[in-house]
Amino acid sequence: MFDITNSVIAITGASSGIGAATARLLATRGARVVLGARRTERLQSLVDEIRARGGNANAVALDVTQRDDVEAFIAHAAGLHGRIDVLVNNAGVMPLSRLEALRVDEWERTLDVNVKGVLYGIAACLPRMKAQGRGHIVNVASIGAHRSYPGAAVYCASKFAVWAISEALRLEHLGGELRVTTVSPGTTESELSDHITDAAAAAAMKQFRAVTIDAAAIARAIVYALEQPSDVSVSEVIVRPTRSPD
Ligand SMILES: NC(=O)c1ccc[n+]([C@@H]2O[C@H](COP(=O)([O-])OP(=O)(O)OC[C@H]3O[C@@H](n4cnc5c(N)ncnc54)[C@H](OP(=O)(O)O)[C@@H]3O)[C@@H](O)[C@H]2O)c1
């Protein structure tokens, strides 16, 4: 089994929701977590909480739409601990609206964060993981990577892209030095839908998200994928509420 204890794990979008829950669980399991997001005060209070419980955590200001930021984030993690074992590419946004609303700025932001952010994370980690001879990249996609919904065209497109990128990355590295996992959550408790600006989409989301699971459920799926023996690749996990189709 891969030993999570002392492993160096960078998590993007760790200031709330799934990223924060993953940081908490991995720190409890003894990982050295390096947390990135834009809201640094939220990151710092999570770092303080983890350290108060005896865990090892550090925070870095990170905007995943900036390639230099992502490179600096991974360089910081590797510089602190001498290597980078795992990247959890988790940062994401979901400003939903129907296409006819023409919220083109939000389309661009969705693709910048959800797709380019993931690619920048891969670009920062791949050379380091190849040089180390091992590494694991976990990309957080969505049930929206498997089907598309009205009002979620661009979000689903971004998550289809994350799925496609992950699968090609996995197939490009069958030699064993890199493992790749796509984690696709269903409706999960977080702040994701708080930032929807379109009134109709926000109302529809309230109904869609009537049943959610705790973000810790997604964190447990990530831990499951990480701790498998090196010859086992958990290439995808879909985790959704029992009582919801999504
Ligand atoms: N919750 C669900 O139902 C659900 C379902 C399927 C997939 N997902 C996916 O799960 C992932 C985590 O989302 P969540 O549900 O936990 O929502 P959340 O609570 O809103 O968390 C999103 C995280 O992404 C970060 N983020 C957003 N833009 C960023 C940027 N430009 N640079 C760096 N970090 C950025 C946010 O931090 P800052 O704002 O501080 O930067 C925050 O930490 C996302 O990829 C989302 O698409 C969630």
The ligand as a Gaussian input file, in Angstrom:
#p B3LYP/6-31G(d) Opt

LIG

0 1
 N      -19.824000      20.326000      -4.551000
 C      -20.278000      19.611000      -5.566000
 O      -21.483000      19.252000      -5.619000
 C      -19.352000      19.212000      -6.677000
 C      -19.821000      18.281000      -7.605000
 C      -18.981000      17.922000      -8.648000
 C      -17.707000      18.455000      -8.739000
 N      -17.276000      19.356000      -7.818000
 C      -15.937000      19.908000      -7.977000
 O      -15.250000      19.869000      -6.744000
 C      -14.210000      20.848000      -6.750000
 C      -14.215000      21.594000      -5.423000
 O      -15.386000      22.371000      -5.341000
 P      -16.276000      22.459000      -4.018000
 O      -17.554000      21.766000      -4.310000
 O      -15.492000      22.076000      -2.839000
 O      -16.637000      24.047000      -4.043000
 P      -16.093000      25.293000      -3.179000
 O      -16.402000      25.092000      -1.747000
 O      -16.637000      26.485000      -3.866000
 O      -14.517000      25.192000      -3.393000
 C      -13.902000      25.634000      -4.580000
 C      -12.440000      25.899000      -4.280000
 O      -11.802000      26.308000      -5.507000
 C      -11.032000      27.460000      -5.219000
 N      -10.847000      28.304000      -6.393000
 C      -11.774000      28.866000      -7.193000
 N      -11.179000      29.633000      -8.140000
 C       -9.844000      29.542000      -7.912000
 C       -8.700000      30.099000      -8.532000
 N       -8.788000      30.913000      -9.591000
 N       -7.485000      29.781000      -8.039000
 C       -7.358000      28.989000      -6.961000
 N       -8.399000      28.406000      -6.334000
 C       -9.631000      28.701000      -6.802000
 C      -11.771000      28.188000      -4.104000
 O      -10.834000      28.962000      -3.346000
 P      -10.681000      30.566000      -3.405000
 O      -12.024000      31.127000      -3.757000
 O      -10.227000      30.896000      -2.012000
 O       -9.620000      30.805000      -4.431000
 C      -12.250000      27.012000      -3.254000
 O      -11.266000      26.630000      -2.338000
 C      -14.464000      21.735000      -7.968000
 O      -13.578000      21.368000      -9.015000
 C      -15.891000      21.379000      -8.355000
 O      -16.166000      21.602000      -9.709000
 C      -18.075000      19.739000      -6.781000

